[in-house]
Protein backbone atom coordinates (compact mmCIF):
# COMPACT_ATOMS: atom_id res chain seq x y z
CA UNK A 1 0.00 0.00 0.00
CA UNK A 2 1.47 3.35 -1.06
CA UNK A 3 0.27 6.37 0.85
CA UNK A 4 0.37 9.91 -0.50
CA UNK A 5 1.04 12.60 2.09
CA UNK A 6 0.13 16.22 1.38
CA UNK A 7 1.50 19.09 3.48
CA UNK A 8 0.12 22.59 2.92
CA UNK A 9 1.09 25.87 4.53
CA UNK A 10 -2.17 27.53 5.55
CA UNK A 11 -0.73 30.64 7.17
CA UNK A 12 2.31 31.69 9.16
CA UNK A 13 3.16 28.88 11.61
CA UNK A 14 0.22 26.72 10.52
CA UNK A 15 0.61 23.64 8.35
CA UNK A 16 -1.97 21.01 7.56
CA UNK A 17 -0.94 17.50 6.55
CA UNK A 18 -3.17 14.73 5.35
CA UNK A 19 -2.99 11.22 4.03
CA UNK A 20 -5.59 11.39 1.29
CA UNK A 21 -5.92 7.61 0.94
CA UNK A 22 -7.02 7.24 4.57
CA UNK A 23 -10.27 9.05 5.26
CA UNK A 24 -10.03 11.39 8.23
CA UNK A 25 -6.28 11.06 8.68
CA UNK A 26 -4.96 14.61 8.99
CA UNK A 27 -3.12 16.87 11.44
CA UNK A 28 -2.18 20.51 12.10
CA UNK A 29 1.33 21.60 13.01
CA UNK A 30 3.45 24.70 13.54
CA UNK A 31 6.20 23.78 11.06
CA UNK A 32 6.60 21.71 7.93
CA UNK A 33 9.02 19.33 9.64
CA UNK A 34 6.63 18.88 12.57
CA UNK A 35 3.78 18.23 10.12
CA UNK A 36 5.73 15.40 8.44
CA UNK A 37 6.57 13.85 11.80
CA UNK A 38 3.02 14.14 13.11
CA UNK A 39 1.29 12.78 9.99
CA UNK A 40 3.55 9.72 10.01
CA UNK A 41 2.61 9.12 13.66
CA UNK A 42 -1.08 9.68 12.83
CA UNK A 43 -0.91 7.16 9.96
CA UNK A 44 0.72 4.61 12.26
CA UNK A 45 -1.94 5.13 14.93
CA UNK A 46 -4.73 4.95 12.31
CA UNK A 47 -3.48 1.65 10.90
CA UNK A 48 -2.73 0.16 14.33
CA UNK A 49 -6.19 1.08 15.61
CA UNK A 50 -7.93 -0.59 12.69
CA UNK A 51 -5.77 -3.70 12.96
CA UNK A 52 -6.38 -4.06 16.71
CA UNK A 53 -10.14 -3.91 16.15
CA UNK A 54 -9.86 -6.35 13.23
CA UNK A 55 -11.43 -3.77 10.92
CA UNK A 56 -10.77 -3.41 7.25
CA UNK A 57 -8.58 -0.38 6.56
CA UNK A 58 -10.67 2.07 4.51
CA UNK A 59 -7.99 2.75 1.91
CA UNK A 60 -8.83 4.64 -1.27
CA UNK A 61 -5.77 5.01 -3.53
CA UNK A 62 -7.69 7.40 -5.80
CA UNK A 63 -7.80 10.14 -3.14
C-alpha positions as CSV (number, residue, x, y, z in Angstrom):
1,X,0.0,0.0,0.0
2,X,1.5,3.3,-1.1
3,X,0.3,6.4,0.9
4,X,0.4,9.9,-0.5
5,X,1.0,12.6,2.1
6,X,0.1,16.2,1.4
7,X,1.5,19.1,3.5
8,X,0.1,22.6,2.9
9,X,1.1,25.9,4.5
10,X,-2.2,27.5,5.6
11,X,-0.7,30.6,7.2
12,X,2.3,31.7,9.2
13,X,3.2,28.9,11.6
14,X,0.2,26.7,10.5
15,X,0.6,23.6,8.4
16,X,-2.0,21.0,7.6
17,X,-0.9,17.5,6.6
18,X,-3.2,14.7,5.3
19,X,-3.0,11.2,4.0
20,X,-5.6,11.4,1.3
21,X,-5.9,7.6,0.9
22,X,-7.0,7.2,4.6
23,X,-10.3,9.0,5.3
24,X,-10.0,11.4,8.2
25,X,-6.3,11.1,8.7
26,X,-5.0,14.6,9.0
27,X,-3.1,16.9,11.4
28,X,-2.2,20.5,12.1
29,X,1.3,21.6,13.0
30,X,3.4,24.7,13.5
31,X,6.2,23.8,11.1
32,X,6.6,21.7,7.9
33,X,9.0,19.3,9.6
34,X,6.6,18.9,12.6
35,X,3.8,18.2,10.1
36,X,5.7,15.4,8.4
37,X,6.6,13.8,11.8
38,X,3.0,14.1,13.1
39,X,1.3,12.8,10.0
40,X,3.6,9.7,10.0
41,X,2.6,9.1,13.7
42,X,-1.1,9.7,12.8
43,X,-0.9,7.2,10.0
44,X,0.7,4.6,12.3
45,X,-1.9,5.1,14.9
46,X,-4.7,5.0,12.3
47,X,-3.5,1.7,10.9
48,X,-2.7,0.2,14.3
49,X,-6.2,1.1,15.6
50,X,-7.9,-0.6,12.7
51,X,-5.8,-3.7,13.0
52,X,-6.4,-4.1,16.7
53,X,-10.1,-3.9,16.2
54,X,-9.9,-6.3,13.2
55,X,-11.4,-3.8,10.9
56,X,-10.8,-3.4,7.2
57,X,-8.6,-0.4,6.6
58,X,-10.7,2.1,4.5
59,X,-8.0,2.7,1.9
60,X,-8.8,4.6,-1.3
61,X,-5.8,5.0,-3.5
62,X,-7.7,7.4,-5.8
63,X,-7.8,10.1,-3.1
